[in-house]
Structures are given as C-alpha cells and as structure tokens.
C-alpha cells in the first residue's frame, strides 16, 4: 500500500512524519477529510481560511488541500 502524509498547514503548521498507508489517492483524500473534520470539530477555533490538511504522497507531491471544517454545526 502506498504511504501518504497529512500535514496541517496554516496558522499552526504540523508535519506528519509517520504517514498512513492508504489503498489509493481516493482513500487518502477520504482519510484527509476525516482528519480535517476531526480537527475542526475538536478545535473549532482552527476553522478559518488558510488552515487545511495538505495530503501528500511519498514523493512529497501535494495531491489535495482539504479545508478544516466542523461536523458539529
């Protein structure tokens, strides 16, 4: 399985140094959405323009930018 990395970008950047194995790009996008919603729900103050999850492949190419969002509206 390919390894993907899910970096938090924006006000308080955090780099994923471990990564996560995903079946394919779609699976990685889904996992990135899960992370973005979890952060947005647990830390709603982080939901703002410019804060997002950067989904990157093992070659460090950015595949997706997923904005943080809260699921508890």
JOURGI-V120661 format. One record per residue. N is the residue number from 1. RES is the residue in one small letter. OMEGA is omega in degrees with one decimal (999 if undefined). Layout:
# JOURGI-V120661
n=[N	N]
res=[RES	RES]
omega=[OMEGA	OMEGA]
This chain:
# JOURGI-V120661
n=[1	2	3	4	5	6	7	8	9	10	11	12	13	14	15	16	17	18	19	20	21	22	23	24	25	26	27	28	29	30	31	32	33	34	35	36	37	38	39	40	41	42	43	44	45	46	47	48	49	50	51	52	53	54	55	56	57	58	59	60	61	62	63	64	65	66	67	68	69	70	71	72	73]
res=[x	x	x	x	x	x	x	x	x	x	x	x	x	x	x	x	x	x	x	x	x	x	x	x	x	x	x	x	x	x	x	x	x	x	x	x	x	x	x	x	x	x	x	x	x	x	x	x	x	x	x	x	x	x	x	x	x	x	x	x	x	x	x	x	x	x	x	x	x	x	x	x	x]
omega=[177.4	178.3	178.4	-179.0	-171.9	-176.6	171.0	-179.3	178.3	-174.5	-178.4	-176.2	175.9	-177.9	176.4	-178.4	-178.1	-178.3	-177.4	177.1	177.7	-177.8	-176.2	-178.3	-179.9	177.3	177.7	177.8	178.0	179.4	176.9	176.9	177.1	-179.9	-178.7	179.5	179.5	177.9	-179.1	179.6	-178.6	-179.3	-175.6	177.8	178.1	-178.3	177.4	178.5	176.6	175.9	-176.7	172.4	175.3	179.3	-176.5	178.0	-176.5	177.1	179.3	173.3	178.7	179.9	-176.5	168.0	-176.2	-179.6	174.9	-179.5	179.0	176.2	179.6	-178.3	999]
